[in-house]
Amino acid sequence: MIGFGCKTKFDAGPLRRKAKRAEIRTITHAAGSVRKTAIRSIKFRSKKTKHSPKGTPPYTHGRRKMRRAILYAADRSRGYAVVGPSRRLFGTAGRAHELGGHYKGQHFTPRPTMWPALKTTAPRMPAMWGGQIT
């Protein structure tokens, strides 16, 4: 009779650290992609063209302030990212454009920018995770 025995030890710590770094890197990359798609959807129009058609991203006039106001940030400790117009840079007009509502005495119909940008980018997100843990 022949006997054989084997013991293995697996240290999951290094793998967890690599997975956490890959998660942050990928979430940050995905947020940047959503931001870029949203910025590209906002078209420049002259003062003669008043509003974008209902349901389409808003137009920007002049210095393209709305484009510059779209920012993103990733929270490394919690593993999530936030993308959208900065209230500090653009005020509450971003919310009025995105969801509709009142801003400075005017009524805005919804002209979403962020949701369509997320829907456009979402199919590419799984590929962003591929090969991240090496």
C-alpha positions in Angstrom: 0.0 0.0 0.0 1.2 3.5 -0.9 0.1 6.6 1.0 0.4 10.2 0.0 -0.5 13.4 1.9 -0.3 17.1 1.1 -0.9 20.3 3.0 -1.3 23.7 1.4 -1.5 27.2 2.8 -3.1 30.1 1.0 -2.4 33.7 2.0 -5.4 35.7 0.7 -4.0 39.1 1.9 -1.9 39.9 -1.2 -4.8 38.9 -3.5 -7.2 41.1 -1.6 -4.9 44.1 -1.8 -4.5 43.6 -5.5 -8.2 43.2 -6.0 -8.9 46.4 -4.0 -6.3 48.4 -6.1 -7.9 47.0 -9.3 -11.4 48.0 -8.0 -10.4 51.6 -7.3 -8.5 51.9 -10.6 -11.5 50.4 -12.6 -14.1 52.5 -10.8 -12.1 55.6 -11.4 -11.7 54.8 -15.1 -15.4 54.0 -15.5 -16.3 57.4 -13.8 -13.9 59.2 -16.1 -15.5 57.5 -19.1 -19.0 58.5 -18.0 -17.8 62.1 -17.5 -16.1 62.2 -21.0 -19.3 60.9 -22.6 -21.4 63.4 -20.8 -19.1 66.3 -21.8 -19.1 65.2 -25.5 -22.9 65.1 -25.5 -23.2 68.8 -24.6 -23.0 70.7 -27.8 -22.0 74.3 -28.3 -24.6 76.6 -29.9 -24.8 80.3 -30.6 -27.0 82.7 -28.7 -29.5 82.6 -31.5 -30.3 78.9 -30.7 -32.2 79.1 -27.5 -32.8 75.6 -26.2 -31.9 72.0 -27.1 -34.9 69.8 -28.0 -36.7 68.2 -25.1 -35.1 65.0 -23.9 -31.7 65.8 -25.4 -28.6 67.1 -23.5 -28.6 70.9 -23.0 -26.7 73.3 -25.2 -23.8 75.3 -23.9 -23.3 79.0 -24.8 -20.3 81.2 -24.4 -17.5 79.8 -22.3 -18.8 76.3 -22.1 -19.2 76.5 -18.4 -21.5 73.5 -18.1 -18.9 71.2 -19.7 -16.2 72.3 -17.3 -18.5 71.8 -14.3 -18.9 68.1 -14.9 -16.5 66.4 -12.5 -15.9 63.0 -11.0 -14.4 61.7 -7.8 -13.7 58.2 -6.4 -13.9 57.3 -2.7 -11.0 54.8 -2.2 -12.2 53.6 1.2 -15.8 52.8 0.1 -15.1 51.8 -3.5 -17.5 54.1 -5.4 -17.4 57.1 -7.6 -19.6 60.2 -8.1 -20.0 61.9 -11.5 -22.0 65.0 -12.3 -22.1 68.8 -12.5 -20.3 70.5 -9.6 -22.7 72.7 -7.6 -19.8 75.0 -6.7 -19.0 75.6 -10.4 -22.4 75.5 -11.9 -24.9 76.1 -9.1 -28.2 74.2 -9.1 -28.8 74.7 -12.9 -27.3 71.2 -13.5 -30.2 69.6 -11.5 -32.8 71.7 -13.3 -31.4 70.6 -16.7 -31.0 66.9 -15.7 -34.4 66.4 -14.0 -36.4 69.4 -15.0 -37.7 72.0 -12.6 -37.4 75.7 -11.8 -34.2 77.7 -11.8 -34.0 81.5 -11.6 -37.7 81.9 -12.3 -37.7 79.7 -15.5 -39.1 76.3 -15.9 -36.8 73.7 -17.5 -38.0 70.6 -19.2 -35.8 67.6 -18.5 -32.7 67.6 -20.7 -30.7 64.7 -19.2 -27.0 64.4 -19.7 -25.7 62.1 -17.0 -28.2 59.2 -17.3 -27.7 58.9 -21.1 -23.9 59.1 -20.6 -24.1 56.2 -18.1 -26.4 54.1 -20.4 -23.9 54.7 -23.3 -20.9 53.7 -21.2 -22.4 50.8 -19.2 -21.9 48.1 -21.9 -18.1 48.9 -21.9 -17.7 48.7 -18.2 -17.3 44.9 -17.8 -14.4 44.9 -20.2 -12.7 47.6 -18.0 -12.5 45.0 -15.2 -10.8 42.3 -17.4 -7.2 41.6 -16.7 -6.9 44.1 -13.8 -5.6 41.7 -11.2 -2.2 40.6 -12.3 
